[in-house]
Structure formats: C-alpha cells, structure tokens
Amino acid sequence: MTGIMTEERIGIIVTFFLVLIPYLAIKYFRWRSSRSRLYQLAERLPGPKSSVILGNAESFMSAPSVIFKNVVQEIKEFPDVMKMWIGPRLLVFLLHPADVELILSSQEHIDKAPEYKFFKPWLGEGLLITTGEKWKLHRKLIAPSFHLNILKSFLGVFNKNSLDVVKKLEKEDGKEFDCHDYMSEATVEMLLETAMGVDKKAQENGYDYAMAVMKMCDILHLRQTKLWMRPDMLFLLSSYGRLQKQLLSTIHGLTKKVVSLRKADHKSGFVDTRLINNISDSPPEQVSTSDYSYGGSKGLKDDIDEDIGQKKRLAFLDLLISGAQGGVVLNDDEIQNQVDTIMFEGHDTTASASSFFLCVLADRQDIQEKVLDEIDRVFGDSDREVTFQDTLDLKYLERCIMETLRMYPPVPVIARDLKTDLKLVSSDLTVPAGCTVIVGTYKLHRREDTYPNPEHFDPDNFLPERSASRHYYSFIPFSAGPRSCVGRKYAMLKLKVLLTNILRQYRVLPGVPMKDWVLQADIILKRTDGFRVRIEKRKPKSFPPSTGI
C-alpha cells in the first residue's frame, strides 16, 4: 500500500513538472518576444561585457564606495552612452549634454525609475516621485513660493541661522570634526523657519531630523543595490525595515508638527508676517539680477524664472495650506507629502554642497585666500548682515560654489523610465523603450571636451565667457527642464549666505587632498571617509568695507 502511495506521489510530482516546465518556457519565450525590439536596439549600444544571466550585476554587489568607483571606471571607456545589464534589466547611461537635453527637457520622458518607489513610505506622492496631471498641478502650485522676490525676504533668517552655526563652531576651533553634521542641522533649521514659517523657538532640534534623513538615505541606497532587499515583504521583516520605521517616526514627527502648528496659525487668523510679509511690489533691494547664478547653466529657464502675481506671493507651506494658485486645494496627506519632500530635498543637497565646499578649501589654500580676500573687501571688519547685493558682489565665491557643484554634484545620477524609443543626437543610436535611462551628472560634469582639465578644481570654469560657450545641459547640479529642482534659487542663496558668514570668522586649515577622497553615490553624493576638516578663528584683512546696498 505504501509503495502504491509513493508511486502516486511521484506521478503527481512528475506530472506537475511536465506541465510547469513547458508553461514557464512558453511564458519566457513570449516575454522575450515582447522585448525583441529592446534586445535588438540594445545590441547596438556600447557597454562593458556582461554575462548571460547576471549581466553586469556583479559591479553592483559591493560596498557603496566600490560600486561608485566601478561604474565611474566603466564609463571612462564609453564617454557618451553606455549600457549595463542587471539581470534582464537594461540600464542606459547618457553622458553627452545633447542627449541629456532630450531626456530632461522633454514633457514625455518625466516618469521616474522604479527605484523611486522606495521613497514612497517617506515622501508619499510628493513632487519627487509623483507623475502625470497631479505632478503638473502641484508643481504649478509650489513653484511661485520659490520666486526670487520671496527668497530675498529670507535673508534675515539665513543670516541669523548662519551666525548660530558660527557660534557653535567655536568649540571646534583647531580640532578635526565632521562639518556635515553642522551643515545639516543649519540647513534644516533654515528650512523650518523660512519655507515652513515655524519660529525657531517652536522647533525641535533639527539635528535629530538631519541624522534620521542621512540614515534613511543609507537604507534606500541599500534597497536599490541589494536584490534581496527589494521585495517589501522581505525588507519589512529585516532589521533595516524595523530601523526605517523608527527613522520615519522621527522624520514624520517633526514635519507633522510643523504642518499642525502652521494650520493652527491659519485657523486662528495669525500668520507670522515677519517672513512672508505679503512681499510688496518694491522688495527691499531692487537690484539687477541678470548676472546672478541660480545653480544652472546660463540661458536655462524654467517655471521658477517666471514672475508671479502679488496675490501668489506666499511662503511654501502657507501656499499649500491656502491653495492660493488657481483654486488647487490640497488635502492633509498631500500637504504632508510635499512638506516631507521639500524638507528632504531642501536640506540634504545644500548640506552636501556646503560640506564639499569647505573640504575643497582645506585642500586648495590658494583658492581659499582669494575667497577670503573677496569677502574682506566686501565686509572689512564690520559685523553687518549679508545683503542680497553682497551675494551679487561675491562673484569669486559664487564661481567656487558652482565649481564645487560641478565636481561634486549633490545628486550624482538622475534616473528615468523610458516609455518610448529615444533617438540620440550624439550618435546614430536609439535607446529602446522599456529601459531605465540614467543621466550620469557626475561624469557629465567631467567631460574633457567641455571642461579643460576636468579633474582639476578651477573656479574660472564659470567665468561668463567660458559659460557662454558651453552646452546648456553640460552643467545640471539641480537637474534641468520640467522636473528641475524647484528650490535651486533658494539653495544657491542659502549657500552663499551660510558660507560667507562662516568664512568671515574662520579659515579652513589644510586637510585631506581631493585626490584621496573616497566617494560614494548614495541618494546624495558624499565622502565615505567623512567631511572632516579643521578650522581656526581669523581676523579680516584691512579693506574699506562696502555698505552692502
């Protein structure tokens, strides 16, 4: 009897596999057939050798710094376009500015890559990951709150928070420390007090929020590069899933409190006008901004370059709550999602840029001397605040910030899902629909045919005559086109005020040379070895101070 049962079981198992294997084979060949055009077009694209099953997946099976180094090394052989396979998934790196323009300037190719879904528990349907009509409506609503006339009214807050950093740095005089911690905390607190309109006295410590964001970025990068961490079920059961829950409690705890406080102000009829003040048609400083840099190539324009009507001049969170643009009213979840998105994008990128800037000065003492001379010529030994006119006059500082953003762009890659074929400009090649296109900002900014000696830090790359001769899309630290960073003007103004106030009081001492830095491209570009610097108090050189007006 037992033998008969065993034979029946064996028969069932054999039958199962006899049915399953042909079924899977048919499904596989149908799937391959549906992708025949993708494989046909991909065959013509240049790229490193890959294995049949894994493709180039082994290049992504290492520590973050090694992954970054591997990909950068591969790209050296393919300066314009490069394909890589991660199993059956095709990645196409675009590195020529004319091809990058095709993607970033398009109203069609605006869908983010699948990896952005890992942001959803954190950012929900915020501007970073939403698409379609909802994205267009929300972008149109939010863009006016980052117009330059509003940003000018934030200068007092930028100055105040910058001076708080200067005070905190006193205990680090002469010691080695990680400047990124200070930059992160400062940029969070500036955002809360400006874009969110929350008085500093009502804030919780921005440091805890900043540290939680850094750890969240580490987790998101882990999920992008480790296949076993991609399925939600497996991830949520892991220690990283439990850590993410704790981190989101910290992050959402702060942003929910911010929204709640501001909504209460609106309901009670009290909206703090110190920051927004319904900005008059004659802003405090009427100066020409034709030569002002907004963190992009000269000539690039988008929706935050357009002037706005008087009634729309509200700070970011007030605009979301009031729904002041064309009757667009956001529900509580939508407001929360946009606040979480701006808090992330608005602090982490500028914290990275300012940290890299200070580390550059540690290596390039010759550059630092020129920056300090310019600052001293503008301010002398006065203790007055940085004005908007000052940010226009500090042209060498601006070029140094731009060069830092060129060599160390906060967002080193931009990924899009390609829904239709894309014919390239740089060559007679077509990138197939169904692949993921990756704009390699880090390498785009280091093209030898665009920047002479691209591995050398040279602020003169951003002299007007040099910038004018370059392709618009050869410098895109805040992306470009319809999905460009809505807060890039805000970021540049904040960077200028923050760094100016720090360098009025401190000199950065010699440190680790740039050639020895170990980089990793997580969500935000950073140094694996940390942003460690040493500073010392300084006295300004004797130059007659300007009035700042």
C-alpha positions in Angstrom: 0.0 0.0 0.0 2.8 2.4 0.9 4.6 1.6 -2.3 1.4 2.5 -4.3 1.0 5.8 -2.5 4.7 6.6 -3.1 4.3 5.9 -6.8 1.2 8.1 -6.9 3.0 11.0 -5.3 5.9 10.6 -7.7 3.5 10.5 -10.6 1.8 13.7 -9.4 5.2 15.4 -8.9 6.4 14.3 -12.4 3.1 15.5 -14.0 3.4 18.8 -12.2 6.8 19.5 -13.6 5.9 18.2 -17.0 3.2 20.8 -17.1 5.1 23.5 -15.3 8.3 23.5 -17.3 6.6 23.9 -20.7 4.3 26.6 -19.2 7.3 28.5 -17.9 9.1 28.0 -21.2 6.2 29.4 -23.2 5.8 32.4 -20.8 9.6 33.1 -21.0 9.7 33.0 -24.8 6.6 35.2 -25.1 8.3 37.6 -22.7 11.5 37.5 -24.7 9.5 38.0 -27.9 7.7 41.1 -26.4 11.2 42.5 -25.7 12.7 41.7 -29.1 13.0 45.3 -30.1 14.6 46.2 -26.8 17.3 43.5 -27.3 17.7 44.4 -31.0 18.4 48.1 -30.2 20.4 47.3 -27.1 22.7 45.1 -29.2 24.0 48.3 -30.9 24.6 50.2 -27.7 28.2 50.2 -26.4 29.0 48.9 -23.0 31.1 46.6 -20.9 31.0 42.8 -21.4 28.2 41.1 -19.5 27.3 37.5 -18.5 24.1 35.9 -19.9 22.2 35.6 -16.6 23.6 38.3 -14.3 24.6 40.8 -16.9 26.8 43.4 -15.1 25.2 42.8 -11.7 28.5 41.9 -10.1 29.5 45.6 -10.5 26.8 46.5 -8.0 27.4 43.7 -5.5 29.9 45.6 -3.3 30.2 48.4 -0.8 28.7 51.8 -2.0 32.1 53.4 -2.5 33.3 50.4 -4.6 30.1 50.5 -6.7 30.6 54.1 -7.4 34.3 53.5 -8.4 33.4 50.6 -10.6 30.7 52.5 -12.6 32.9 55.6 -13.0 35.7 53.4 -14.2 33.5 51.6 -16.8 32.2 55.0 -18.1 35.7 56.1 -18.9 35.7 53.7 -21.9 32.2 54.9 -23.1 32.2 58.7 -22.8 28.8 59.4 -24.5 26.5 56.4 -23.9 26.9 53.1 -22.1 24.6 50.2 -21.5 24.7 47.8 -18.5 22.5 44.8 -17.7 21.3 44.0 -14.2 19.9 40.5 -15.0 17.2 41.2 -17.6 17.0 44.9 -16.9 18.7 47.3 -19.2 20.3 50.5 -17.9 21.5 53.1 -20.4 23.8 55.9 -19.1 23.6 59.1 -21.1 26.7 61.3 -20.7 26.5 63.7 -23.7 24.8 67.1 -23.0 22.8 67.0 -26.2 21.4 63.6 -25.3 20.8 64.6 -21.7 18.7 67.5 -23.1 16.5 65.1 -24.9 15.5 63.5 -21.7 15.4 66.4 -19.2 13.7 68.9 -21.5 11.0 66.5 -22.5 7.4 66.7 -21.3 7.1 63.0 -22.3 10.1 61.4 -20.5 9.2 62.5 -17.0 8.5 59.2 -15.3 11.0 58.4 -12.6 12.8 55.0 -12.5 11.2 52.1 -10.4 13.8 52.7 -7.6 12.0 55.9 -6.6 9.1 53.7 -5.2 11.3 53.1 -2.2 10.8 56.7 -1.2 7.0 56.3 -1.0 6.7 55.4 2.7 8.7 58.6 3.4 7.6 61.1 0.7 4.3 59.7 -0.4 3.1 61.4 -3.6 5.4 64.4 -3.3 7.0 66.2 -6.2 10.0 63.9 -6.3 8.1 60.8 -7.3 4.6 61.7 -8.5 3.8 62.0 -12.2 1.1 63.0 -14.7 -1.5 65.6 -14.1 -1.2 65.5 -10.4 2.5 66.4 -10.6 1.8 69.2 -13.0 -0.8 70.8 -10.8 1.3 70.5 -7.6 4.4 71.8 -9.4 2.4 74.8 -10.7 1.1 75.5 -7.2 4.5 75.2 -5.5 6.8 77.0 -7.9 5.8 80.6 -7.1 6.8 80.1 -3.4 10.5 79.9 -4.6 10.5 83.1 -6.7 13.4 85.4 -6.0 11.3 88.2 -4.6 10.2 85.8 -1.8 13.7 84.4 -1.2 15.0 87.9 -0.6 12.8 88.2 2.4 14.5 85.1 3.9 17.9 86.8 4.2 17.4 87.8 7.8 16.7 84.2 8.8 19.6 82.9 6.7 21.9 85.4 8.5 20.6 84.6 11.9 21.0 80.8 11.5 24.4 81.1 9.9 25.6 83.1 12.9 24.2 80.4 15.1 26.5 77.9 13.3 29.4 80.3 13.7 28.8 80.3 17.4 28.5 76.5 17.6 31.8 76.1 15.7 33.7 77.9 18.4 34.2 74.6 20.3 35.7 73.0 17.2 38.5 75.7 16.8 41.7 73.8 15.9 40.1 70.3 16.2 39.3 67.9 13.5 35.5 67.4 13.1 32.8 66.4 10.5 31.4 69.6 9.2 28.5 67.9 7.5 26.8 67.5 10.9 26.7 71.3 11.4 25.7 72.0 7.8 22.8 69.5 8.0 21.4 71.0 11.2 21.7 74.5 10.0 20.0 73.8 6.7 17.1 72.0 8.4 16.6 74.9 10.8 16.7 77.4 7.9 14.0 75.5 6.0 11.8 75.2 9.0 11.9 79.0 9.7 11.6 80.1 6.1 9.7 77.8 3.8 7.6 76.4 6.7 7.3 79.6 8.6 7.9 78.0 12.0 9.6 80.1 14.6 12.8 78.7 15.9 11.5 78.7 19.5 8.8 76.3 18.4 11.2 73.9 16.6 12.5 70.7 17.9 16.2 70.0 17.4 17.0 69.9 13.6 20.0 67.7 14.3 17.9 64.6 15.1 15.9 65.1 11.9 19.0 65.6 9.8 20.6 62.4 11.2 17.4 60.4 10.6 17.4 61.6 7.0 21.0 60.5 6.5 20.3 57.0 7.8 17.1 56.8 5.7 19.2 57.6 2.6 21.6 54.8 3.5 18.6 52.4 3.7 17.2 53.5 0.4 20.5 53.0 -1.3 20.8 49.6 0.2 17.4 48.6 -1.2 18.4 49.9 -4.6 21.7 47.8 -4.7 20.8 44.6 -2.8 18.3 42.5 -4.7 17.1 40.6 -1.6 16.1 43.9 0.0 13.8 45.0 -2.9 10.7 43.0 -2.0 8.7 44.9 0.6 7.8 41.7 2.5 11.5 40.6 3.0 12.6 44.2 3.7 10.0 44.8 6.4 11.0 41.6 8.2 14.6 42.7 8.3 16.4 44.8 10.8 16.6 47.6 8.2 12.8 47.5 7.9 12.5 48.0 11.6 15.1 50.8 11.6 13.2 52.5 8.8 10.0 52.5 10.9 11.9 54.2 13.8 13.5 56.8 11.4 10.2 57.7 9.8 8.7 58.2 13.2 11.4 60.9 13.8 11.1 62.4 10.4 7.3 62.5 10.1 7.0 63.5 13.8 8.8 66.8 13.0 7.0 67.5 9.7 3.6 66.7 11.1 4.2 69.0 14.0 5.3 71.8 11.6 2.1 71.4 9.5 -0.1 71.3 12.5 1.4 74.5 14.0 1.1 76.4 10.8 -2.5 75.2 10.2 -3.4 76.4 13.7 -1.9 79.8 12.9 -4.1 80.0 9.8 -7.3 79.0 11.6 -6.7 81.5 14.4 -6.1 84.2 11.8 -2.4 84.6 12.9 0.1 84.0 10.2 3.5 85.3 11.1 4.3 88.0 8.6 7.9 88.5 9.6 8.9 86.1 7.0 6.5 86.5 4.1 5.1 90.0 4.9 3.0 89.7 1.7 6.1 90.9 -0.1 5.5 94.3 -1.6 5.9 95.2 -5.2 9.0 97.1 -4.2 11.2 94.5 -2.5 13.9 95.7 0.0 16.6 95.5 -2.6 15.8 96.4 -6.2 19.0 95.3 -7.9 19.7 93.8 -11.2 20.0 90.0 -11.1 20.8 89.5 -14.8 24.2 88.0 -13.9 23.0 86.1 -10.8 23.6 82.4 -10.9 20.8 80.1 -9.8 22.8 76.8 -9.9 22.3 76.2 -13.6 23.8 77.0 -17.0 23.3 80.5 -18.3 20.2 80.6 -20.5 18.4 77.7 -18.9 14.9 78.8 -17.9 12.0 77.1 -16.2 8.9 77.8 -14.2 10.7 79.4 -11.2 12.2 82.0 -13.5 8.7 83.4 -14.3 7.4 86.4 -12.4 4.4 85.9 -10.2 1.4 88.0 -9.3 1.1 89.8 -6.0 -1.6 87.5 -4.6 0.5 84.4 -5.0 3.5 85.7 -3.0 3.3 83.3 0.0 5.9 81.2 1.7 5.9 77.5 0.7 3.7 76.0 3.5 1.3 78.9 3.6 0.8 78.5 -0.1 0.0 74.8 0.3 -2.5 75.4 3.1 -4.2 78.3 1.4 -4.3 76.7 -2.0 -3.7 80.2 -3.5 -2.9 79.1 -7.0 -5.8 78.6 -9.4 -8.1 77.1 -6.8 -5.9 74.0 -6.3 -6.7 72.7 -2.8 -4.5 70.0 -1.2 -5.8 67.5 1.3 -3.9 66.8 4.5 -1.9 63.9 3.1 -0.9 65.9 0.0 0.3 68.8 2.1 2.3 66.4 4.3 3.9 64.7 1.3 5.0 68.0 -0.2 6.4 69.2 3.1 8.4 65.9 3.6 9.7 66.2 0.0 10.9 69.8 0.3 12.4 69.2 3.8 14.4 66.3 2.3 15.4 67.9 -1.0 15.9 71.4 0.5 18.3 70.4 3.2 20.3 67.3 2.2 21.6 68.8 -1.1 22.8 72.1 0.4 24.3 70.3 3.4 26.3 68.2 0.9 27.3 71.1 -1.3 28.4 73.3 1.7 30.4 70.4 3.2 32.2 69.7 0.0 32.9 73.4 -0.4 34.7 73.6 3.0 36.6 70.4 2.2 37.8 71.9 -1.1 39.1 75.0 0.7 41.0 72.7 3.0 42.9 71.2 0.0 43.1 74.4 -2.1 44.5 77.0 0.2 45.3 79.2 -2.8 41.6 79.3 -3.7 40.6 80.0 -0.1 42.9 83.0 0.0 41.1 84.5 -3.0 37.7 83.8 -1.4 38.7 85.4 1.9 40.2 88.4 0.2 36.9 89.0 -1.7 34.9 88.6 1.5 37.2 91.0 3.3 36.9 93.6 0.5 33.1 93.5 0.7 32.7 93.4 4.5 36.0 94.7 6.0 35.9 94.2 9.8 32.2 95.1 10.0 29.7 92.7 11.6 26.7 93.8 9.4 24.5 91.1 7.9 25.0 89.7 4.4 22.6 91.6 2.0 21.3 90.4 -1.4 23.6 92.9 -3.1 26.5 91.2 -1.3 25.5 87.9 -2.8 25.8 89.5 -6.2 29.1 91.2 -5.5 30.8 88.0 -4.2 31.5 86.7 -7.7 34.5 84.6 -7.0 32.7 82.9 -4.1 29.9 82.2 -6.5 32.2 80.7 -9.0 33.8 78.5 -6.3 30.3 77.2 -5.3 29.5 76.5 -8.9 32.8 74.6 -9.4 32.1 72.6 -6.3 28.7 71.7 -7.7 30.3 70.7 -11.0 32.9 68.4 -9.4 30.7 67.1 -6.6 27.0 67.4 -7.7 24.8 66.6 -4.7 22.6 64.3 -6.9 25.2 62.3 -8.9 22.6 60.5 -11.1 19.1 61.1 -12.4 17.1 58.0 -13.5 14.0 58.0 -15.8 11.8 55.2 -17.1 11.7 55.3 -20.9 8.2 54.7 -22.3 9.1 55.3 -26.0 12.2 54.9 -28.1 14.7 57.8 -27.9 16.9 58.6 -31.0 20.2 60.1 -29.7 21.8 63.3 -31.1 25.4 62.4 -30.3 25.3 59.2 -32.5 23.2 57.1 -34.8 21.8 55.1 -31.9 18.4 54.6 -30.5 17.7 53.9 -26.8 14.8 51.4 -26.6 11.6 51.9 -24.7 11.4 49.7 -21.6 14.9 50.5 -20.3 16.0 52.8 -17.5 17.9 55.9 -18.6 20.4 57.2 -16.2 21.8 60.7 -16.6 25.3 60.5 -15.1 25.6 64.0 -13.7 28.9 63.3 -12.0 30.6 62.2 -15.3 28.7 64.7 -17.4 30.3 67.5 -15.4 33.7 66.0 -16.0 33.8 65.8 -19.8 37.2 66.7 -21.2 35.6 68.3 -24.3 33.5 70.6 -22.1 35.8 71.4 -19.2 39.6 71.7 -19.7 41.4 69.5 -17.2 38.0 68.4 -15.7 39.6 66.7 -12.6 41.2 70.0 -11.5 39.2 72.4 -9.4 39.1 75.7 -11.4 36.5 78.4 -10.5 37.3 80.1 -13.8 35.3 77.4 -15.5 32.4 79.7 -14.6 33.7 83.0 -16.0 30.9 84.4 -18.2 32.9 83.9 -21.4 33.5 80.3 -20.6 30.0 79.5 -19.5 28.6 81.2 -22.7 30.4 78.7 -25.0 29.1 75.6 -23.3 26.0 73.5 -24.0 23.2 74.4 -21.6 22.9 70.9 -20.3 26.6 70.4 -19.6 26.1 71.7 -16.0 22.9 70.5 -14.2 23.6 70.2 -10.5 19.9 70.7 -9.8 18.7 68.8 -12.8 17.0 70.9 -15.6 13.8 71.1 -17.6 10.3 70.5 -16.4 11.4 68.3 -13.4 14.3 70.6 -12.3 14.7 71.2 -8.6 12.1 73.8 -7.7 14.3 75.1 -4.9 17.5 75.7 -6.7 17.4 79.5 -6.3 16.6 79.0 -2.6 19.6 76.6 -2.3 22.1 79.0 -4.0 21.1 82.0 -1.9 21.3 79.9 1.3 24.7 78.5 0.4 26.1 82.0 -0.3 24.9 83.5 3.0 25.9 80.4 5.1 29.4 80.1 3.6 30.0 83.8 3.7 29.2 84.1 7.4 31.3 81.1 8.2 34.3 82.3 6.3 34.1 85.8 7.7 35.0 84.3 11.1 37.0 81.1 10.2 39.8 79.9 8.0 39.8 76.2 6.9 43.1 74.6 7.7 44.9 72.2 5.3 43.3 68.8 5.1 42.9 65.6 3.0 43.7 66.3 -0.7 40.8 65.9 -3.1 42.6 63.1 -4.9 42.5 61.0 -1.8 38.8 61.4 -1.1 36.7 58.2 -1.2 33.2 59.0 -2.7 30.0 57.1 -2.7 26.8 57.8 -4.7 24.0 57.0 -2.3 20.9 59.1 -2.8 23.2 62.1 -2.3 26.9 62.2 -3.1 29.1 62.0 0.0 32.5 61.2 1.2 32.8 57.7 2.6 35.7 58.9 4.7 33.6 61.8 6.2 33.7 65.5 5.7 36.4 66.0 8.2 38.0 69.5 8.4 39.9 71.7 10.9 39.2 75.4 11.3 40.7 78.4 13.1 39.4 81.8 14.0 40.7 84.6 11.8 40.7 88.4 11.6 39.7 90.1 8.3 42.3 91.9 6.3 42.2 95.7 6.2 40.0 96.7 3.3 37.4 99.5 3.3 34.0 97.7 3.9 31.2 98.2 1.4 27.8 99.3 2.5 26.1 96.2 1.2 23.4 98.2 -0.7 
